[in-house]
Amino acid sequence: MGILDLDGALILLDLVDPIPREFSDTWVELYLQRENVALCPYDV
């Protein structure tokens, strides 16, 4: 699980396999270069 900060809008990222049918037309795939990804600790 992760969070994408897209210009101030926080978008929850999660792993699901397979994608539920009710969401099959609403998902996107993100292709990112490793150099552009940062991991930061957070409290839940």
Contact map, one row per residue, 1 for C-alpha under 8 A:
11100000000111100000000000000000000000000000
11110000000111000000000000000000000000000000
11111000011110000000000000000000000000000000
01111100111110000000000000000000000000000000
00111111111000000000000000000000000000000000
00011111111000000000000000000000000000000000
00001111100000000000000000000000000000000000
00001111110000000000000000000000000000000000
00011111111000000000000000000000000000000000
00111101111100000000000000000000000000000000
00111100111110000000000000000000000000000000
11110000011111000000000000000000000000000000
11110000001111100000000000000000000000000000
11000000000111110000000000000000000000000000
10000000000011111000000000000000000000000000
00000000000001111110000000000000000000000000
00000000000000111110000000000000000000000000
00000000000000011111000000000000000000000000
00000000000000011111101100000000000000000000
00000000000000000111111100000000000000000000
00000000000000000011111100000000000000000000
00000000000000000001111110000000000000000000
00000000000000000011111111100000000000000000
00000000000000000011111111100000000000000000
00000000000000000000011111100000000000000000
00000000000000000000001111110000000000000000
00000000000000000000001111111000000000000000
00000000000000000000000001111100000000000000
00000000000000000000000000111110000000000000
00000000000000000000000000011111000000000000
00000000000000000000000000001111100000000000
00000000000000000000000000000111110110000000
00000000000000000000000000000011111110000000
00000000000000000000000000000001111110000000
00000000000000000000000000000000111111000000
00000000000000000000000000000001111111000000
00000000000000000000000000000001111111100000
00000000000000000000000000000000001111110000
00000000000000000000000000000000000011111000
00000000000000000000000000000000000001111100
00000000000000000000000000000000000000111110
00000000000000000000000000000000000000011111
00000000000000000000000000000000000000001111
00000000000000000000000000000000000000000111
